[in-house]
Amino acid sequence: MTKAVNKLSGEEVELVRNSSLLVGRTLAEVARVIAPGTTTAALDRLAEEFIRDNGGMPGFKGLYGCPSTLLVSVNEEVVHGLPGKRELKEGDVASVDCGVLMDGFYGDSAYTFEVGEVSPEARELMRVTKECLALGIAQAVANQRTGDIGFAIQQHAEAHGYGIVRELVGHGVGRKLHEAPEVPNYGRRGHGTRLNEGMVIAIEPMVTMGRKEVSQLEDGWTVVTRDGSPSAHFEHTVVVRHGKAEVLSTFSHIEDVLKERGMIAA
């Protein structure tokens, strides 16, 4: 990762916002079709076509050798699952991570979807992980530190008996997809990089139903829980402000579609 922590100008923040909003709209297109029997490759093709049709470029594809537009991680897969012939099944939980590059700036966001009818335990894991994201964002204000974000996320997850992945972290976002600072999902209050007005960061709790330990599969990408327990992952790109962080990405388009489909309460 780049060592220098970038502080973006107002115009640059708006460019990150535009890219991030296109990510949200892309994930809403995924929300329209995700269902038992859908292949992860089909989701990936849909996302790439939508991004390009709307003036962007897939942010992940080609980066670090990534072969896909989306990273789709199912059940025990935490992150970086590569799309392919796999058909989603009833009861799966699928984290869909997406990046967009547009006008020289990246946007990054992820959402974990229910596939058909999931177990109450899986739904609770997703609910708590989303709450962890909100609590982390609440700490992303000027003069706080990255450890304050991590502490809030870790405390909430562990209070519910869940594991917090250590090896993968949030990150700065700007002209590069991954910039400084690293934003761990665990930590101590008052420690880590100081947050300044105008810093743009991606906060992305990765929470497991079981233990926190993970392994990487032989494909060199997919990260899984070692104990095989399901995991959930939600991510927003935000800009640090005084008083209250400003969220640049959005889940609203996704959740509007899920409400239309009766997949979440209206």
C-alpha positions as CSV (number, residue, x, y, z in Angstrom):
1,M,0.0,0.0,0.0
2,T,1.0,3.6,-0.5
3,K,2.5,5.1,2.6
4,A,1.3,8.7,2.1
5,V,-2.2,9.3,3.4
6,N,-4.1,11.3,0.7
7,K,-6.5,14.1,1.6
8,L,-8.8,14.7,-1.3
9,S,-10.1,18.1,-2.5
10,G,-13.8,18.7,-2.7
11,E,-13.8,18.1,-6.5
12,E,-11.9,14.8,-6.0
13,V,-14.3,13.7,-3.3
14,E,-17.2,14.2,-5.7
15,L,-15.4,12.0,-8.3
16,V,-15.0,9.3,-5.7
17,R,-18.7,9.7,-4.9
18,N,-19.7,9.3,-8.6
19,S,-17.7,6.1,-8.8
20,S,-19.1,4.8,-5.5
21,L,-22.7,5.6,-6.5
22,L,-22.2,3.6,-9.8
23,V,-21.0,0.7,-7.6
24,G,-24.3,0.9,-5.7
25,R,-26.4,1.0,-8.9
26,T,-24.4,-2.0,-10.2
27,L,-25.0,-4.0,-7.0
28,A,-28.7,-3.1,-7.4
29,E,-28.6,-4.8,-10.8
30,V,-27.2,-7.9,-9.0
31,A,-30.0,-7.6,-6.5
32,R,-32.5,-7.9,-9.3
33,V,-31.4,-11.3,-10.4
34,I,-29.6,-13.0,-7.5
35,A,-31.5,-16.2,-6.8
36,P,-31.0,-20.0,-6.4
37,G,-29.7,-21.3,-9.7
38,T,-27.9,-18.1,-10.8
39,T,-24.2,-18.6,-11.5
40,T,-21.7,-16.3,-10.1
41,A,-20.3,-15.8,-13.6
42,A,-23.7,-14.6,-14.8
43,L,-23.6,-11.9,-12.0
44,D,-20.1,-10.9,-13.1
45,R,-21.1,-10.5,-16.8
46,L,-24.1,-8.4,-15.8
47,A,-22.1,-6.1,-13.6
48,E,-19.3,-5.5,-16.2
49,E,-21.9,-4.7,-18.9
50,F,-23.8,-2.3,-16.6
51,I,-20.6,-0.5,-15.4
52,R,-19.3,0.0,-19.0
53,D,-22.8,1.1,-20.3
54,N,-22.8,3.8,-17.6
55,G,-19.4,5.3,-18.4
56,G,-17.2,3.5,-15.9
57,M,-14.6,0.7,-15.9
58,P,-14.6,-2.3,-13.7
59,G,-12.3,-1.3,-10.8
60,F,-11.1,-4.8,-9.9
61,K,-10.7,-6.4,-13.3
62,G,-7.0,-6.6,-14.2
63,L,-5.9,-5.1,-10.9
64,Y,-3.3,-7.4,-9.2
65,G,-4.3,-9.9,-12.0
66,C,-7.9,-10.1,-10.9
67,P,-9.9,-11.8,-13.7
68,S,-13.3,-10.5,-12.8
69,T,-15.5,-7.4,-12.3
70,L,-17.1,-8.8,-9.1
71,L,-15.7,-10.8,-6.2
72,V,-18.5,-13.2,-5.1
73,S,-17.9,-15.0,-1.8
74,V,-20.4,-17.6,-0.7
75,N,-21.0,-19.0,2.8
76,E,-17.6,-19.8,4.3
77,E,-15.8,-17.7,1.7
78,V,-15.0,-14.4,3.4
79,V,-13.8,-12.3,0.5
80,H,-12.2,-12.5,-3.0
81,G,-14.3,-15.4,-4.3
82,L,-13.8,-15.6,-8.1
83,P,-16.9,-15.8,-10.2
84,G,-17.4,-19.0,-12.2
85,K,-19.8,-21.9,-13.0
86,R,-20.9,-22.2,-9.4
87,E,-24.7,-22.0,-9.0
88,L,-26.0,-20.3,-5.9
89,K,-28.3,-22.5,-3.8
90,E,-31.2,-21.9,-1.5
91,G,-30.0,-20.7,1.9
92,D,-26.6,-19.4,0.7
93,V,-25.3,-16.0,1.8
94,A,-23.2,-14.3,-0.9
95,S,-21.0,-11.3,-0.3
96,V,-20.7,-9.3,-3.6
97,D,-17.8,-6.8,-3.7
98,C,-17.5,-4.3,-6.6
99,G,-15.2,-1.5,-7.6
100,V,-15.6,1.2,-10.3
101,L,-13.0,3.4,-11.9
102,M,-14.4,6.5,-13.5
103,D,-12.7,9.9,-14.3
104,G,-9.5,8.7,-12.6
105,F,-11.0,7.8,-9.2
106,Y,-12.2,4.6,-7.6
107,G,-15.4,3.7,-5.7
108,D,-15.7,0.5,-3.6
109,S,-18.6,-1.2,-1.8
110,A,-19.8,-4.6,-0.9
111,Y,-23.2,-6.1,0.2
112,T,-24.0,-9.5,1.5
113,F,-27.2,-11.0,-0.1
114,E,-29.6,-13.7,1.1
115,V,-30.1,-16.4,-1.6
116,G,-33.7,-17.6,-1.2
117,E,-34.6,-18.4,2.3
118,V,-31.7,-18.3,4.7
119,S,-31.4,-19.6,8.3
120,P,-32.3,-17.3,11.2
121,E,-28.6,-17.6,12.3
122,A,-27.4,-16.4,8.9
123,R,-29.8,-13.5,8.9
124,E,-28.6,-12.5,12.4
125,L,-25.0,-12.6,11.3
126,M,-25.8,-10.3,8.4
127,R,-27.7,-7.9,10.6
128,V,-24.9,-7.6,13.1
129,T,-22.3,-7.2,10.4
130,K,-24.2,-4.3,8.9
131,E,-24.5,-2.8,12.4
132,C,-20.8,-3.1,12.7
133,L,-20.3,-1.1,9.6
134,A,-22.6,1.7,10.9
135,L,-20.7,1.7,14.2
136,G,-17.4,1.9,12.4
137,I,-18.6,4.8,10.2
138,A,-19.8,6.7,13.3
139,Q,-16.1,6.7,14.4
140,A,-14.8,8.0,11.1
141,V,-14.6,11.6,12.1
142,A,-11.7,14.1,12.2
143,N,-9.2,13.7,15.0
144,Q,-10.3,10.1,15.8
145,R,-8.0,7.3,14.8
146,T,-8.3,4.1,12.8
147,G,-8.2,2.1,16.1
148,D,-11.4,3.8,17.2
149,I,-13.1,2.4,14.1
150,G,-11.7,-1.0,14.6
151,F,-12.6,-1.0,18.3
152,A,-16.3,-0.2,17.6
153,I,-16.6,-2.9,15.0
154,Q,-14.7,-5.6,17.1
155,Q,-16.6,-4.9,20.3
156,H,-20.0,-5.2,18.6
157,A,-19.2,-8.4,16.7
158,E,-17.6,-10.1,19.6
159,A,-20.4,-9.1,21.9
160,H,-22.6,-11.3,19.7
161,G,-20.1,-14.2,19.8
162,Y,-18.8,-13.7,16.3
163,G,-15.2,-13.6,15.0
164,I,-13.5,-10.6,13.4
165,V,-11.1,-11.4,10.5
166,R,-7.6,-9.9,11.2
167,E,-5.7,-10.5,8.0
168,L,-7.9,-8.3,5.8
169,V,-8.6,-4.7,6.3
170,G,-10.3,-1.6,5.0
171,H,-8.3,1.0,3.2
172,G,-7.9,4.5,1.7
173,V,-9.6,5.1,-1.6
174,G,-8.8,7.6,-4.3
175,R,-6.7,7.5,-7.5
176,K,-5.8,4.0,-6.4
177,L,-8.2,1.4,-5.1
178,H,-6.1,0.6,-2.1
179,E,-4.3,3.6,-0.5
180,A,-3.2,4.4,3.0
181,P,-4.3,4.2,5.7
182,E,-5.2,0.6,6.5
183,V,-8.4,0.4,8.4
184,P,-8.5,-2.8,10.5
185,N,-11.8,-4.1,11.9
186,Y,-10.3,-4.6,15.3
187,G,-8.1,-2.3,17.5
188,R,-7.7,-0.1,20.5
189,R,-9.2,3.3,21.0
190,G,-6.8,6.1,20.5
191,H,-4.4,4.0,18.4
192,G,-3.6,3.9,14.7
193,T,-3.6,6.6,12.0
194,R,-5.2,9.9,12.9
195,L,-8.2,10.7,10.7
196,N,-8.2,14.1,9.1
197,E,-11.0,16.1,7.3
198,G,-11.1,15.0,3.6
199,M,-9.6,11.6,4.0
200,V,-11.5,9.0,2.0
201,I,-11.6,5.4,3.4
202,A,-13.4,2.1,2.8
203,I,-14.7,0.6,5.9
204,E,-15.5,-3.1,5.5
205,P,-16.3,-5.4,8.4
206,M,-15.7,-9.1,7.7
207,V,-17.5,-11.1,10.4
208,T,-17.6,-14.9,10.9
209,M,-20.2,-16.9,12.6
210,G,-17.4,-19.0,14.2
211,R,-13.7,-18.5,14.7
212,K,-11.7,-15.6,13.3
213,E,-9.0,-17.6,11.6
214,V,-9.0,-17.7,7.8
215,S,-7.0,-19.4,5.0
216,Q,-6.5,-18.7,1.3
217,L,-7.4,-21.3,-1.3
218,E,-5.1,-22.6,-4.0
219,D,-6.6,-20.2,-6.6
220,G,-4.6,-17.5,-4.8
221,W,-7.7,-15.3,-4.3
222,T,-10.5,-16.9,-2.3
223,V,-10.3,-16.4,1.5
224,V,-12.3,-18.9,3.6
225,T,-13.0,-19.4,7.3
226,R,-10.8,-22.2,8.6
227,D,-13.6,-23.7,10.6
228,G,-16.0,-23.6,7.6
229,S,-18.4,-21.2,9.4
230,P,-20.4,-18.7,7.3
231,S,-19.3,-15.1,7.1
232,A,-20.7,-11.7,6.1
233,H,-19.2,-8.6,4.6
234,F,-20.5,-5.1,4.1
235,E,-18.5,-2.1,2.8
236,H,-19.0,1.6,2.3
237,T,-16.6,4.3,1.0
238,V,-16.8,7.3,3.3
239,V,-15.1,10.7,3.6
240,V,-13.9,11.8,7.1
241,R,-15.6,15.0,8.2
242,H,-15.8,17.0,11.5
243,G,-18.7,15.7,13.6
244,K,-20.0,13.1,11.3
245,A,-18.6,11.0,8.4
246,E,-20.1,11.4,5.0
247,V,-21.0,8.1,3.2
248,L,-20.1,8.3,-0.5
249,S,-21.4,4.9,-1.6
250,T,-25.0,3.7,-1.1
251,F,-27.1,0.7,-0.3
252,S,-30.4,2.5,-1.1
253,H,-30.7,1.3,-4.7
254,I,-29.9,-2.3,-3.6
255,E,-32.5,-2.3,-0.8
256,D,-35.1,-0.7,-3.0
257,V,-34.8,-3.7,-5.3
258,L,-34.8,-6.2,-2.5
259,K,-38.0,-4.6,-1.1
260,E,-39.6,-4.8,-4.6
261,R,-38.7,-8.5,-4.7
262,G,-40.0,-9.0,-1.1
263,M,-36.6,-10.1,0.0
264,I,-36.5,-7.5,2.9
265,A,-39.3,-5.7,4.7
266,A,-40.6,-2.6,3.0
